[in-house]
């Protein structure tokens, strides 16, 4: 399993190469694990409910590591879309 850092996710979501292709391949081969700290950080950059939903869809569909929900909950509370 590979834990992907926030900066790599940002480049992936911007469809910047080589980040996009390489991470897409890892996701498709189920090699990626995500941590709620990283996704909490990504939620901070959401500028719309659409972006928020997009990122949370990834969270819901990938293998996750958590710290009992505290970091993800904090990210949701602090988003600019609330």
N, C-alpha and C positions, 0 to 999 in steps of 0.2 A: 504494500500500500504506500501511496505517496501523499503526503500532506502538502497542499498547495498554499503558498503565501498570498496575502492580500494583493501585493503588487502584481503578481502573475495573473490573478483573477481579473484585475482591472484591465490589463492588456488583453486578456482573453475576451472580455466583454466588449472591448473596443475593436475587436477583430484584428488585432495587430499580430503580424507574423514575426517570428516563428511561434510565438506563444499560443496563438489560436489553434493552429494545426496540431502542434504537439500535445496540448492539453486536451483537445477534442479526441485525439487518438487514445490518450490515457483514460478519459472518461468512458469512451466506448468499450474499452477493454476492462472496465471496472477496477482500475488500478488507483483511483483517486479516493481519498478520504478527506472530509472537510471538518474543520473545527469551528465551534460556535463563536470563538473569539474573532476569527477571520471574517466570518459572515456578519458578525456584529459590526465590524469595521466597514464592510461593504455596504451595509444598510445605512451607514452615516452619509454615504455619498448619493443616496437616492434622491432624485429631484421630482419624482412623481409616483403616484400609486402604481402605475404600470411598471416602472423600474423596480419598485419594492416587490411587487408580485413576481416579476421575472427572477429576481435573486432568490426569493423564498421558494420558488419552484425548484431551483437547483438544490437548495437546502433539503427540500422534501424528497428528492429523488436520488441523492448520493449517500454513500456511507458516511455516517457522522460520528464525531467525537464531541462529547458535551461535558460541561462542568455544572451539571444539574440545572441548566437553563438560564443561569444568571446573566451570562454575557449576551446571549441572544435576546433575552428579555430587555436588557438595557439598550441594545441596539435598536430594537423596535420602538421603545419609548422615546428615544432621542432622535428619531428620523424627522426630517424636515417636512414630511408628508402628513404628520399628525395635526 
